[in-house]
Amino acid sequence: VKKSTEGNSKFPGYQQGALIPVLTGEGATWGPYYAQQGTWSRVGQTVLFSMYVAAENTNTLDVLLEIVGLPYAVSDSASSVFYSITVGYISKLNTPDLFTAYLDPLTASSRIILVKPGLNGAARQSLNCSIFNDPDSRIMLSGHYITDDTTWTPQNGATVS
């Protein structure tokens, strides 16, 4: 339920709902999703989210893996901020390396990128869709970001509960 965003600044607007995380990558095709679950809440301009996705990349292309489906676009005014995303759980992902995730604010799609950290001065490496090559590949993520949205209308299939 959205509360008023006007008037008293001590009571910022509030919403909560469900989101649908979507794995994407240029040219990649995905087998059935076994789970696409997520929740989100918004207090003022801050959006918090948690998502869980299980799927299989049926053609195992080595193209950049992205996760989309956040309820609001990331703030344009915070474009120099890359929000760190917590990877809470993984299962049967085809990568021996440790990795982390961040929210890319430089694109209108507000996409989550999975990356291997750069070590000893090496550049970071983005993970590819081929890491989801098992029918039981799954990942759980959570994080937060700032939005400039003033419409209070979620996007990307997200709903308000």
C-alpha positions in Angstrom: 0.0 0.0 0.0 1.4 3.4 -1.0 1.3 6.0 1.7 1.4 9.7 0.8 4.7 11.1 -0.4 3.5 14.7 0.0 3.6 16.9 3.1 5.3 15.6 6.2 8.9 14.4 5.3 8.9 12.2 8.4 6.5 9.8 6.6 8.0 9.0 3.2 6.1 6.9 0.7 6.1 3.1 1.2 5.4 0.2 -1.1 6.1 -3.5 -1.2 5.5 -6.2 -3.7 6.7 -9.0 -5.9 9.2 -9.0 -8.8 10.1 -11.5 -11.5 13.9 -11.8 -12.0 14.9 -12.6 -15.6 18.2 -13.9 -16.8 19.3 -12.4 -20.0 22.3 -12.3 -22.4 22.7 -11.4 -26.0 21.5 -14.4 -28.1 21.3 -16.7 -25.1 18.2 -18.9 -24.8 16.9 -20.3 -21.5 15.2 -23.6 -20.8 12.4 -23.6 -18.4 12.7 -21.4 -15.3 12.3 -23.6 -12.2 12.0 -20.6 -10.0 11.6 -16.9 -10.5 10.8 -15.3 -7.2 11.4 -12.0 -5.7 10.2 -9.4 -3.2 10.9 -5.7 -3.0 10.0 -2.8 -0.8 10.4 1.0 -1.3 10.7 3.6 1.4 11.0 7.1 -0.2 13.7 6.8 -2.9 15.3 3.6 -1.4 14.4 0.3 -3.0 15.3 -3.0 -1.3 15.0 -6.3 -3.1 15.6 -10.0 -2.7 15.4 -12.5 -5.6 15.8 -16.2 -6.3 16.1 -17.7 -9.8 16.7 -21.2 -11.1 17.1 -21.9 -14.8 19.2 -23.5 -17.5 20.9 -21.8 -20.4 20.1 -24.3 -23.2 22.7 -23.1 -25.7 25.5 -22.2 -23.1 26.7 -19.2 -25.1 29.6 -17.3 -23.5 27.9 -13.9 -23.5 27.5 -11.5 -20.7 25.0 -12.6 -18.1 22.6 -10.0 -16.8 19.7 -10.2 -14.4 16.8 -7.7 -15.0 13.4 -7.3 -13.4 13.9 -4.7 -10.7 10.7 -2.6 -9.9 12.2 0.8 -10.5 15.0 2.3 -12.5 18.2 3.3 -10.7 18.7 7.0 -10.0 20.2 9.1 -12.8 21.5 11.5 -10.3 23.5 8.7 -8.6 25.1 7.5 -11.8 28.6 7.4 -10.3 27.4 4.9 -7.6 27.6 1.2 -8.4 25.5 -0.6 -5.8 27.0 -3.8 -4.5 24.7 -6.8 -4.5 24.9 -9.6 -2.0 25.1 -13.1 -3.4 23.5 -15.2 -0.7 23.3 -18.6 -2.3 24.4 -20.5 -5.4 23.9 -24.0 -6.5 25.3 -25.9 -9.5 26.7 -22.8 -11.3 29.5 -23.8 -13.7 32.3 -21.6 -12.3 35.1 -22.5 -10.0 35.7 -18.8 -9.2 34.3 -16.7 -6.4 32.2 -13.9 -7.7 30.1 -11.0 -6.6 27.5 -8.8 -8.2 26.7 -5.1 -8.7 23.9 -3.0 -10.0 24.9 -1.1 -13.1 23.4 2.4 -12.9 24.8 3.5 -16.3 22.0 1.8 -18.2 18.3 2.5 -18.3 17.6 -1.2 -17.8 19.1 -1.2 -14.2 20.7 -4.6 -14.8 22.6 -6.7 -12.3 26.0 -7.9 -13.5 27.8 -10.9 -12.0 31.6 -10.5 -11.9 34.8 -12.2 -10.8 36.8 -9.6 -8.8 40.1 -8.4 -10.4 43.1 -9.6 -8.4 46.6 -8.1 -8.3 45.7 -5.3 -10.6 43.8 -7.4 -13.1 40.5 -6.1 -14.4 37.3 -7.6 -13.2 35.7 -10.2 -15.5 32.0 -10.4 -16.1 30.5 -13.9 -15.9 28.8 -15.5 -18.9 25.4 -17.1 -19.4 27.2 -20.5 -19.7 27.6 -20.7 -15.9 23.8 -21.7 -15.9 24.4 -25.0 -17.7 22.8 -27.4 -15.3 19.0 -27.9 -15.0 19.5 -27.2 -11.2 21.5 -24.0 -11.6 20.3 -21.4 -9.1 21.2 -18.1 -7.4 19.8 -15.9 -4.6 20.6 -12.2 -4.5 19.6 -9.2 -2.4 20.5 -5.5 -2.4 19.3 -1.9 -2.4 19.5 1.2 -4.6 18.1 4.7 -5.0 15.5 5.6 -7.6 14.4 9.0 -8.9 11.0 7.6 -9.9 8.1 9.8 -8.8 5.2 7.9 -10.4 5.2 5.1 -7.8 4.3 2.7 -10.6 6.5 -0.4 -10.6 7.9 -1.7 -14.0 9.3 -4.9 -15.4 6.3 -7.0 -14.3 6.8 -6.1 -10.6 3.5 -5.9 -8.6 2.4 -4.0 -5.5 0.9 -6.1 -2.7 
